[in-house]
Amino acid sequence: MDLLFMSKRIFLGTEEGFMHGGIIVDSEGTIKKILRSAQEVNSYLYNIESEAVFDFDNMVLMPGLIDVNVHINEPGRKDWEGFLNATKAAAAGGFTTIIDRPTNSIPPTTSMAALKAKLCTARGKIYVDVGFWGGLNTKDWSDMPALIAGGVIGLQCTLVDSPEPVGKEYPAITKEQLDAVLQKIDDNTLIAVHAEEPLAKPIRPNEDEPKCYESFLRTRPAQMEVNAVRTITELALKHKKKQFHLLNLSANEVMPIIKDGKSKGAKITAETCPHYLSLAAEDIEDCHTEYKTHPPIRARSNQAALWDSFKSGMIDIIASDHSPATPGPKCLTYGRARGNFLNAWPGISSLQLGLSVMWTHCQKYGLGMQHIYKTMCENPAILCGLENSKGKIIEGYDADFCIWDPDATFEVHADMLYSTIKSTPYMNQRLQGLIHATVVRGLHVYQDNEGFGQPLGKIVLRKNVKKVVKFS
C-alpha cells in the first residue's frame, strides 16, 4: 500500500524555498510521486481514500541526513559504542544513513574477515542504513582488492598514529606507502584521510598542568594539518584520477591549500565537524576532557574563516567524527586520573546533535536550509556513491526523510541522548532545531515523544563496477 507524507514546508533541495505538498511512497520504500501543491494533495486524497497519510503540518520535511564519519566500535569495543545505540542516536538526530570508520573496532576493518564480522554484527541491530569505510592495512595489502570489491565506501587511512591501544591495531601510513597503494588501486576507489602529519620536532605538553586544555592543545598545532593537506594535495595532483576526502579538518589555514589544489585539477573534498564551528578553546575549562579530540578544537579566531569556507562551498561536507569512549579512557572517572587531557582518549560524542548544533550557529551567520542540505544530504550521498538513491527527494529515490522544527529549542541533557556514552561538550547547552521524526525507506524509525520502531535499517554497499587491480 502506498503512503502519503504531507507538509506545508517540504524542502526538496533541488529547488529554492519550501513546497506545500506531499510525497507518495510505494510499498518498497521508494518515492513514487511528488505532489507539488495543496490542490494536488487534496485531489489525490479525494480520489484515493484508502491511503495511509502522515501529515506533518508546518514541520520541515527534507531528505534524510547522511553522516560519513562515525565510529561504531562493535565488535570489540561495544561498551564504547555499538550498532544499536549508535543508530538510535543517528535516527534521533535525523540521520538516515551513517558510514562507519574502521579504526576502533577489534579487529579494525582492514580485511575481508573483519568486514564480514562487522556485517554479521550489524544485521538486525541497526535503525538506519549503515555503510563502511575499509581501512588501509600497512602490514598487509593483500585484502584491499577484496574490501573494495566487497562494497566498502572507500579506503581510509591516517598519517599520524592514534593513541594506544588503537595505534598498534591501526598504524599510520607514510606518504611513500600511500603513493605505492595509489599506483595499484583502481581510479574508482575513494581514499579518505585523517589529515594530521607528525611534526619534525614534536611540541612537548605542559606536563605540570595536565588538566589544563592548553597543555594538550599546544602539542597539535595547525601546522600538523597544513603538512598533511600539502602531502595529500601533492599526491592528488600526481594521481589526478584518484578521489581524496579529507576528514574532520579543524584549521582554517588548510583551506587555501585545498583551493589551490582543486584549481590545478586535484580531486579533493573537504569535511569539517560541528564542534570546530561551534566550540572554542578559550571556553574549555580544566578537567573537561569530553572536549578532547584530534585534531583539537582551536581558538575562536579560527572559526570565522572556517565559516567563510562553509559558506563559499569550499567545505563540502559536515560530519560528526562521533567517537565516544567509556569514562576510564576518557579520564572522566573520579580519582587522580580524572580530567587529564594528556592521557584522555580523543573523541567527541555528538552524532545525535549535529543538525541542531549546525542550525543553531547557521542562524548567527545568516545561513539557511540550502547550506544544511548541501553539506549534510547531497554532497555526502555523492561522496559515498549513493547519489542515485539517497540525499535528495526525487521520484525513484529511497524515501529517507528528516522531519524537524527549525524554530523549536531544547536543552541538552543526558536522559535525551541515545548514544552509549552520554558525556558530550554540548551538555546543558540550548540548541535550536528539534527532530520530530525520522523516516528510512518509508518506515518511521524514530518519532519524538514516541521513541523507536523496529531496527529495520539496511547495510549499504558501494557498487564498485570497475575491475580492481590486484596487489602483487
Long-range contacts (C-beta under 8 A, 24 or more apart in sequence): 1-27, 1-50, 1-51, 1-52, 2-26, 2-27, 2-32, 2-48, 2-51, 2-52, 3-51, 3-52, 3-53, 3-54, 3-399, 3-442, 4-41, 4-44, 4-45, 4-51, 4-52, 4-53, 4-54, 5-54, 5-56, 5-61, 5-399, 5-401, 5-439, 6-41, 6-53, 6-54, 6-55, 6-56, 7-55, 7-56, 7-57, 7-58, 7-59, 7-60, 7-61, 7-403, 8-57, 8-58, 9-58, 9-59, 9-60, 9-61, 10-60, 10-61, 10-62, 10-393, 11-60, 11-61, 11-62, 11-63, 11-369, 11-373, 12-62, 12-392, 12-393, 12-394, 13-62, 13-63, 13-370, 13-373, 13-374, 13-377, 13-378, 13-391, 13-392, 13-393, 14-392, 14-393, 14-394, 16-370, 18-60, 23-61, 23-393, 23-399, 23-401, 25-399, 25-442, 26-442, 28-441, 29-398, 29-399, 29-440, 29-441, 29-442, 29-443, 30-396, 30-397, 30-398, 30-399, 30-441, 30-442, 31-393, 31-394, 31-395, 31-396, 31-397, 31-398, 31-399, 32-395, 33-395, 34-393, 34-394, 34-395, 54-444, 56-403, 56-436, 56-437, 59-403, 59-404, 59-405, 59-436, 59-437, 60-369, 60-402, 60-403, 60-404, 60-405, 60-406, 61-401, 61-402, 61-403, 62-369, 62-372, 62-373, 62-377, 62-393, 62-401, 62-402, 62-404, 63-373, 63-377, 63-378, 63-390, 63-391, 63-392, 63-393, 63-400, 63-401, 63-402, 64-94, 64-95, 64-96, 64-97, 64-128, 64-377, 64-390, 64-400, 64-401, 64-402, 64-438, 64-439, 64-440, 65-93, 65-94, 65-95, 65-96, 65-97, 65-354, 65-355, 65-376, 65-377, 65-402, 66-95, 66-96, 66-97, 66-98, 66-99, 66-376, 66-377, 66-380, 66-381, 66-384, 66-386, 66-390, 66-391, 67-95, 67-97, 67-98, 67-99, 67-319, 67-320, 67-322, 67-351, 67-354, 67-376, 67-380, 68-98, 68-99, 68-153, 68-245, 68-271, 68-317, 68-319, 68-380, 68-383, 68-384, 69-99, 69-101, 69-247, 69-248, 69-271, 69-273, 69-319, 69-320, 69-321, 69-322, 70-98, 70-99, 70-100, 70-101, 70-319, 70-320, 70-321, 70-322, 70-351, 71-100, 71-101, 71-103, 71-104, 71-321, 71-322, 71-323, 71-324, 71-347, 72-98, 72-100, 72-101, 72-105, 72-122, 72-130, 73-104, 73-105, 74-105, 74-118, 74-121, 74-122, 75-105, 75-106, 75-117, 75-118, 75-121, 76-104, 76-105, 76-106, 76-107, 77-104, 77-105, 77-106, 78-420, 79-326, 79-420, 80-104, 80-324, 80-325, 80-326, 80-329, 80-420, 80-421, 81-322, 81-323, 81-324, 81-419, 81-420, 81-421, 82-125, 82-420, 83-121, 83-122, 83-125, 83-126, 83-130, 84-125, 84-126, 84-127, 84-455, 85-418, 85-419, 85-420, 86-322, 86-351, 86-419, 86-420, 87-125, 87-126, 87-127, 87-128, 87-130, 87-455, 87-457, 88-127, 88-418, 88-446, 88-452, 89-322, 89-351, 89-352, 89-417, 89-418, 89-419, 90-127, 90-128, 90-351, 90-352, 91-127, 91-128, 91-438, 91-440, 91-445, 91-446, 91-452, 92-352, 92-418, 92-435, 92-438, 92-446, 93-351, 93-352, 93-353, 93-354, 93-355, 93-356, 93-435, 94-355, 94-402, 94-403, 94-404, 94-435, 94-438, 95-128, 95-351, 95-354, 95-402, 95-438, 96-128, 96-129, 96-390, 96-398, 96-400, 96-401, 96-402, 96-438, 96-439, 96-440, 96-445, 97-128, 97-129, 97-130, 97-131, 97-380, 97-381, 97-384, 97-386, 97-390, 97-400, 97-460, 98-128, 98-129, 98-130, 98-131, 98-351, 99-130, 99-131, 99-132, 99-133, 99-153, 99-384, 99-460, 100-130, 100-131, 100-132, 100-133, 101-133, 101-156, 101-323, 102-132, 102-133, 102-134, 102-135, 102-156, 102-170, 103-135, 103-156, 103-158, 103-162, 103-166, 103-169, 103-170, 104-166, 104-323, 106-169, 107-169, 108-135, 108-166, 108-169, 108-170, 109-133, 109-134, 109-135, 109-147, 109-152, 110-134, 110-135, 110-136, 110-137, 110-140, 110-143, 110-147, 110-170, 111-137, 111-140, 111-143, 111-146, 111-147, 112-143, 112-146, 112-147, 112-150, 115-147, 115-150, 115-152, 119-459, 122-459, 123-459, 124-455, 125-455, 126-455, 126-457, 126-458, 126-459, 127-440, 127-445, 127-446, 127-452, 127-453, 127-455, 127-456, 127-457, 128-438, 128-440, 128-445, 128-457, 129-390, 129-400, 129-440, 129-441, 129-457, 129-458, 129-459, 129-460, 130-457, 130-458, 130-459, 130-460, 131-384, 131-386, 131-459, 131-460, 131-461, 131-462, 133-192, 135-170, 136-173, 136-178, 136-181, 138-171, 138-172, 138-173, 138-177, 139-171, 141-181, 141-184, 141-471, 142-471, 144-181, 144-185, 144-471, 145-185, 145-468, 145-469, 145-470, 145-471, 148-185, 148-186, 148-189, 148-464, 148-468, 149-464, 149-468, 150-461, 151-461, 151-462, 151-463, 151-464, 152-461, 152-462, 153-190, 153-383, 153-384, 153-385, 153-460, 153-462, 154-189, 154-190, 154-191, 154-192, 154-243, 154-245, 154-462, 155-181, 155-185, 155-189, 155-190, 155-191, 155-192, 156-191, 156-192, 156-193, 156-194, 156-247, 157-191, 157-192, 157-193, 157-194, 158-193, 158-194, 158-196, 159-193, 159-194, 159-195, 159-196, 159-197, 159-198, 159-228, 159-231, 160-194, 160-196, 160-197, 160-198, 160-224, 160-228, 160-294, 161-198, 162-294, 163-345, 163-346, 175-231, 175-235, 178-235, 179-235, 179-238, 182-235, 182-238, 182-239, 182-242, 183-239, 184-469, 184-471, 184-472, 185-242, 185-468, 185-469, 186-464, 186-466, 186-467, 186-468, 186-469, 187-241, 187-242, 187-466, 188-464, 188-465, 188-466, 189-242, 189-243, 189-464, 189-468, 190-243, 190-244, 190-245, 190-383, 190-385, 191-242, 191-243, 191-244, 191-245, 192-244, 192-245, 192-246, 192-247, 193-228, 193-232, 193-244, 193-245, 193-246, 193-247, 194-247, 194-248, 194-294, 195-225, 195-228, 195-229, 195-232, 195-246, 195-247, 195-249, 195-254, 196-220, 196-224, 196-225, 196-228, 196-294, 196-295, 197-224, 197-225, 197-227, 197-228, 197-231, 198-224, 199-223, 199-224, 199-227, 205-342, 207-342, 210-340, 210-341, 210-342, 210-343, 211-286, 211-287, 211-339, 211-340, 211-341, 212-286, 212-341, 213-281, 213-284, 213-285, 213-286, 213-288, 213-291, 213-292, 213-341, 214-281, 215-341, 215-342, 216-292, 216-296, 216-341, 216-342, 217-281, 217-296, 217-298, 220-294, 220-295, 220-296, 222-250, 222-251, 222-252, 222-253, 222-254, 222-298, 222-302, 224-295, 225-249, 225-250, 225-251, 225-253, 225-254, 225-295, 226-251, 226-253, 226-254, 226-257, 229-254, 229-257, 229-258, 230-257, 232-268, 233-257, 233-258, 233-260, 233-261, 233-266, 233-268, 236-261, 236-266, 236-267, 236-268, 237-261, 237-264, 237-265, 237-266, 240-265, 240-266, 240-267, 241-267, 242-267, 243-267, 243-269, 244-268, 244-269, 245-269, 245-270, 245-271, 245-317, 245-383, 246-270, 246-271, 247-271, 247-319, 247-321, 248-272, 248-273, 248-276, 248-295, 248-319, 248-321, 249-276, 249-295, 249-315, 250-276, 250-295, 250-296, 250-297, 250-298, 250-302, 250-306, 251-295, 251-298, 251-302, 252-302, 252-303, 252-304, 252-305, 252-306, 252-309, 255-305, 255-306, 255-309, 255-314, 255-315, 258-314, 259-314, 269-316, 269-317, 269-379, 269-383, 270-309, 270-314, 270-315, 270-316, 270-317, 271-315, 271-316, 271-317, 271-318, 271-319, 272-306, 272-309, 272-310, 272-315, 272-318, 273-318, 273-319, 273-320, 273-321, 273-348, 273-350, 274-318, 274-320, 274-350, 274-353, 274-354, 274-357, 274-358, 274-361, 275-348, 275-350, 275-357, 275-425, 276-302, 276-303, 276-306, 277-303, 277-306, 277-307, 277-310, 277-357, 277-358, 277-361, 278-357, 278-358, 278-360, 278-361, 279-425, 286-339, 287-338, 287-339, 288-339, 288-425, 289-330, 289-331, 289-332, 289-339, 289-340, 289-341, 289-344, 290-330, 290-332, 290-348, 290-349, 290-423, 290-424, 290-425, 290-427, 291-348, 291-425, 292-330, 292-341, 292-344, 292-345, 292-346, 292-347, 292-348, 293-321, 293-323, 293-346, 293-347, 293-348, 294-346, 307-365, 310-367, 310-371, 310-375, 311-365, 311-367, 311-371, 313-374, 315-375, 316-375, 316-379, 316-383, 317-375, 317-376, 317-379, 317-380, 317-383, 318-354, 318-358, 318-375, 318-376, 319-354, 319-380, 320-348, 320-350, 320-351, 320-354, 321-347, 321-348, 322-347, 322-348, 322-349, 322-350, 322-351, 322-419, 323-347, 323-348, 323-349, 324-348, 324-349, 324-419, 324-420, 324-421, 324-423, 325-421, 326-421, 327-421, 327-423, 330-421, 330-423, 332-423, 348-424, 348-425, 349-417, 349-419, 349-421, 349-422, 349-423, 349-424, 350-424, 350-425, 350-426, 351-419, 352-417, 352-418, 352-419, 353-412, 353-424, 353-426, 353-431, 355-402, 355-404, 355-433, 355-435, 356-410, 356-431, 356-432, 356-433, 356-434, 356-435, 357-426, 357-431, 359-406, 359-431, 359-432, 359-433, 360-431, 360-432, 360-433, 363-432, 369-406, 384-460, 384-462, 385-462, 385-463, 386-460, 386-462, 398-440, 398-441, 399-439, 399-441, 399-442, 400-439, 400-440, 400-441, 401-437, 401-438, 401-439, 402-435, 402-438, 403-435, 403-436, 403-437, 403-438, 403-439, 404-433, 404-434, 404-435, 404-436, 405-433, 405-434, 405-436, 406-432, 406-433, 407-432, 408-432, 408-433, 408-434, 409-434, 410-434
